[in-house]
C-alpha cells in the first residue's frame, strides 16, 4: 500500500476490533464526521464529534501500516478513527480529481485537496499576519504559541488549575497545558534563568493542582513527563555550576519524596533534560539512589530494574554507547544489549548475545531470526519461526514462515503446525491457520467456540457464498450476543447482522426463523422491535 488512497473497507475492518469498527460505522452513518482533509499522499486529518470535537489524524507508514491518532482519551485505533476512515473511503474520489463534490467549483475542489502547508506557503507576509491575527482573535489561547511574557506562564497555569477537572475533561486540560508547553518551546528568547523561575513556580502550581484533577487513568502523566524534561533542558541552558546542578537534583528529589500521585517517572525526566555528558550522569547517580532517596512503595522506583533502565536512558541520550553496554550486560538486560549492538551494526556480537540466552524470550528469538537472515542462514531462521509458531500459537509467525518457504516446504511445516496445535487443543490457532489457507470450512469447524467477533464476522463473509449455512450460524450467534449487551448501538448492530443473514439466506427459512426467535424472546424490548420490524 503506497498511498492513503489505496485503503479499502476490508483494511479498516482488519485494523479495528469488531465493536470499535461497529461504533465507528455508527458515527459515520450518523454524519458525525465534521470535516476531512487530505494533507499529503499518506496523511488525512479530520474532526469527529463525540462527547467533544476530536481531532483525528490517519497516516500511512512506509511499511504500509495504518497509524491512527486521536485527541480522545483512547488516543489511537478508536471509533473516531474508524469513522474518519469510513468517511475517507466514501469520499476519496473527490480528492483524486476524478469526481468533484456536488456544486463544487474547480477552485474549491483544488483547495480541498491541497495540503495546508502549500496553501500557507503561497501567502505573502501581509496575508499571513492578517490570517494569524484573525485566528488568535477567534482562539485567544493560541497566543501562547507566538509569545509568552514574564509571569504569563504562571498566570495561565494558575487560571487552569483554579477549577475542578472531572475524568471526562482531562483531554481538555491536557490540550490547554500543551498549548502553554508549545509556547514555551517556541519562545526561545526567554530561555534562561527568568524562564526557569517561571517553570519552577508553574510546576508548584501543577503539583498542588493535582488535588483538583480526577484522572483515574493517569492520562496527564505523558504531558508531565514532557513538561519536566523541558524543565531540565531549560535548567541546562543556564550553564549551571556543579553546585547549582546538585541543588537542582535535590530539588527534584524533594518533589519525588512528597509525591502522592505516583508521578516519580515524570519528575525523573528533569534529570534526563539536564543531562549533557558523563559528568552529569555520575552526579545524578551520586544523589539519586534507589534505596536512600526513593520511597519504598510498590509503585515507586525501589524496583532495581526500573531504576537501572533509567540510567540506560541517560547513557542513550548522551551517546555513551560503551557505558550503556557495560550497564546492560552487568544487569543482564539482554534485549537492551542486543538492540544496542544492532544499532551500532555490531551484528556478530548481537547474534552471539542471542545464542547465549538459555531462557526463552520471544523478543530475543525475533532479533535472532533477523540476524540469521542477515548472515544468509535462512534455514535456521525458518526453524526458529516454526518453533515460535508452534510454541506460542501466534498466526503471524505462521504467515511469516509461509512467506519464507517454497510450496512443498510450507506444506510440511503446515502439517506439523496443525498436528501440534490440535494436540494442544489450540482451536483458535487452528482456525486461523485454516483461514490463512483459505480452507474456510475447517476454519469454521475449529472456530465455533471462539469469542473474537472481528475475526468470526470476517470468516462469515468468506463463508457466505460457498457455505451460507455456516455463515448464517455465526451471524445469528453475534446477533443474539449484541442484544444481550443492552440497548442503543448493540440493538442496531443486531439489526445489521439480521440484514446480513437475509442477504445470505437465499431460501429465507433461516432468516425467518431467526427473526421470529428474536421477536418471541425479546418482544418487550421496544427499541429493538422498531429495528427488527423494519428488516
C-alpha positions, -999 to 999 in steps of 0.1 A, spaced: 0 0 0 18 31 -13 -9 58 -8 -37 65 17 -60 64 -13 -53 26 -15 -71 19 18 -102 -3 14 -131 -11 38 -115 -45 43 -83 -29 55 -104 -8 80 -123 -39 93 -90 -57 99 -75 -27 117 -102 -23 144 -118 -45 170 -153 -56 158 -171 -35 184 -150 -4 177 -155 -8 140 -192 -10 145 -193 21 167 -172 39 141 -197 28 114 -225 43 135 -207 76 139 -201 77 101 -237 69 93 -250 95 117 -229 122 100 -206 128 130 -175 133 108 -175 171 108 -146 176 84 -119 157 65 -87 170 48 -60 153 27 -27 167 40 -5 147 16 -3 113 -2 0 94 31 -20 115 56 -56 127 63 -69 147 92 -104 155 103 -127 163 132 -152 138 146 -179 148 170 -183 126 201 -186 138 237 -164 166 224 -150 176 190 -120 152 185 -91 158 160 -81 126 142 -50 121 121 -46 90 100 -12 83 84 3 55 63 38 44 72 64 34 47 59 -3 56 21 1 48 9 2 84 -20 25 91 -14 47 122 -44 64 139 -41 92 164 -70 109 181 -73 135 208 -100 114 226 -90 96 258 -84 63 238 -59 82 217 -54 56 189 -74 30 169 -106 44 183 -142 46 170 -135 82 158 -106 70 137 -128 42 122 -155 68 114 -130 91 97 -115 63 76 -150 52 65 -158 88 56 -125 88 37 -131 58 15 -166 70 7 -153 104 -5 -117 98 -15 -125 101 -52 -133 138 -46 -97 143 -35 -82 125 -65 -95 147 -92 -118 120 -106 -150 134 -92 -160 168 -76 -185 173 -48 -219 185 -60 -218 222 -67 -180 225 -61 -160 247 -85 -126 238 -98 -110 263 -74 -129 249 -44 -121 213 -54 -84 222 -57 -84 239 -23 -100 209 -6 -72 186 -20 -42 209 -14 -21 204 17 -24 232 43 13 238 43 12 245 5 -17 269 9 1 289 36 34 290 17 16 307 -12 5 336 10 26 368 13 37 383 46 7 407 49 -18 380 43 -2 357 69 -1 384 95 -39 391 89 -46 354 90 -27 347 122 -43 378 139 -78 366 130 -70 330 143 -58 344 176 -89 367 178 -111 337 175 -89 315 197 -70 337 222 -53 307 238 -32 303 206 -13 334 215 9 313 237 24 297 206 37 331 194 49 348 226 50 344 263 58 373 286 71 372 321 46 359 346 22 348 318 31 311 323 23 312 360 -9 332 355 -21 308 328 -13 277 348 -30 292 379 -62 300 360 -63 265 345 -60 249 380 -85 272 396 -113 248 388 -121 211 393 -114 188 364 -136 157 360 -122 125 344 -141 132 311 -125 167 309 -88 155 312 -83 158 274 -93 194 275 -70 201 305 -41 185 286 -48 205 255 -47 237 274 -14 227 291 2 216 259 -6 250 243 15 266 270 42 240 267 45 245 230 45 283 236 75 278 260 94 258 234 88 284 207 97 314 230 135 307 227 144 343 236 131 336 271 153 306 277 174 313 307 171 319 344 139 341 341 121 313 322 135 288 347 119 307 376 86 308 357 87 270 351 96 264 388 66 284 400 43 269 374 54 234 384 45 240 420 10 251 409 6 220 388 17 197 416 -7 212 441 -34 214 415 -35 176 411 -59 176 440 -84 191 417 -79 166 389 -100 134 387 -76 114 365 -82 77 372 -64 66 341 -33 87 345 -37 104 312 -19 135 323 13 117 331 26 118 295 22 156 295 40 159 328 70 138 315 73 163 286 69 192 310 96 181 334 121 171 307 117 206 293 122 220 328 156 201 329 165 213 294 159 249 304 179 245 335 208 231 314 208 262 291 216 284 321 252 269 321 248 258 358 278 252 380 283 218 397 268 233 429 237 245 410 233 211 394 234 194 429 208 219 442 186 212 411 189 174 416 180 178 453 150 200 445 136 173 421 142 145 447 122 165 473 93 166 448 96 128 445 96 123 482 64 144 486 46 129 456 13 113 464 2 106 428 27 81 415 44 105 392 80 98 401 88 89 364 76 124 354 99 142 378 127 119 368 125 133 333 140 165 347 173 146 351 171 134 315 166 170 304 195 184 323 219 156 314 245 166 287 276 145 295 291 116 316 299 140 344 261 149 347 252 112 348 277 105 376 264 135 395 228 122 392 240 87 403 256 102 433 224 118 446 196 98 430 200 65 448 172 40 447 174 29 483 180 62 500 161 88 481 130 69 468 101 58 489 99 20 493 64 15 479 52 -10 453 48 17 426 80 36 434 114 33 419 128 9 446 124 -16 418 160 -21 407 153 -29 371 133 3 365 160 23 383 188 9 361 167 12 329 166 49 337 204 51 336 204 33 303 181 61 290 207 87 302 236 69 285 215 66 254 208 104 254 244 114 256 256 87 232 277 68 258 274 35 240 301 16 258 287 27 292 253 16 280 266 -18 270 286 -22 303 255 -15 324 231 -36 303 254 -66 304 261 -61 341 223 -61 349 216 -89 324 193 -67 303 199 -89 273 174 -74 250 188 -39 256 223 -52 249 212 -69 217 193 -39 204 222 -15 211 247 -39 193 223 -40 163 220 -2 164 258 0 163 258 -25 134 279 -50 155 258 -78 142 281 -108 150 283 -97 187 245 -93 187 240 -128 174 264 -142 200 243 -124 227 212 -140 213 227 -175 213 239 -171 249 204 -169 262 192 -200 280 157 -189 290 131 -185 262 124 -149 251 101 -142 222 116 -108 216 152 -122 215 141 -150 192 127 -124 168 160 -105 169 179 -138 163 157 -145 132 166 -111 117 203 -116 124 204 -151 109 187 -139 77 213 -111 75 241 -137 76 223 -159 50 214 -186 75 178 -188 61 172 -225 71 179 -218 107 157 -187 106 128 -208 93 132 -233 120 131 -205 146 99 -191 130 84 -226 131 93 -231 167 79 -197 177 46 -205 159 44 -240 175 53 -227 210 32 -196 211 3 -204 188 5 -170 171 -8 -168 135 16 -140 125 45 -164 128 28 -190 107 22 -163 80 58 -152 81 70 -188 78 48 -194 48 62 -163 30 97 -176 36 90 -211 23 86 -228 -11 53 -246 -16 64 -281 -7 85 -269 22 55 -250 36 32 -280 33 55 -300 56 56 -272 81 18 -267 79 12 -304 87 35 -302 117 19 -270 129 -16 -283 126 -7 -316 144 9 -297 173 -19 -271 176 -47 -298 175 -28 -318 201 -27 -288 224 -63 -280 216 -55 -245 204 -86 -242 184 -83 -205 176 -48 -210 162 -60 -240 141 -90 -220 128 -68 -191 118 -43 -213 101 -71 -228 80 -84 -193 73 -50 -183 61 -50 -213 38 -85 -203 25 -100 -235 39 -129 -217 54 -150 -248 62 -123 -262 86 -118 -226 99 -154 -226 109 -153 -261 125 -125 -251 148 -138 -216 154 -173 -222 166 -165 -216 203 -143 -186 197 -153 -151 211 -133 -129 187 -163 -111 169 -140 -93 145 -124 -125 132 -156 -145 131 -175 -118 112 -147 -118 87 -149 -156 85 -187 -153 80 -181 -131 49 -157 -156 34 -182 -185 41 -212 -166 27 -210 -178 -9 -198 -213 -5 -212 -223 29 -241 -199 36 -255 -220 64 -222 -217 84 -221 -180 77 -257 -175 90 -249 -196 121 -220 -172 130 -241 -141 124 -270 -154 143 -248 -160 173 -235 -125 174 -269 -111 167 -281 -125 200 -249 -116 218 -254 -79 208 -290 -80 220 -278 -92 254 -254 -63 257 -282 -37 260 -300 -11 240 -286 16 217 -259 6 193 -259 -31 202 -295 -32 190 -286 -15 158 -257 -39 153 -281 -69 159 -303 -54 132 -274 -51 108 -264 -88 114 -300 -99 108 -299 -79 75 -267 -98 65 -285 -131 72 -313 -121 50 -289 -113 21 -270 -146 25 -300 -169 31 -314 -173 -4 -342 -197 7 -352 -173 35 -361 -200 60 -331 -194 83 -337 -157 83 -374 -160 91 -367 -185 119 -340 -162 134 -362 -131 132 -392 -150 147 -369 -162 176 -357 -126 182 -392 -113 184 -405 -141 207 -376 -138 231 -373 -100 232 -407 -86 223 -407 -63 254 -376 -45 241 -395 -19 221 -365 0 207 -351 -34 194 -385 -43 179 -385 -10 160 -353 -20 143 -362 -57 137 -396 -50 122 -381 -27 95 -359 -56 82 
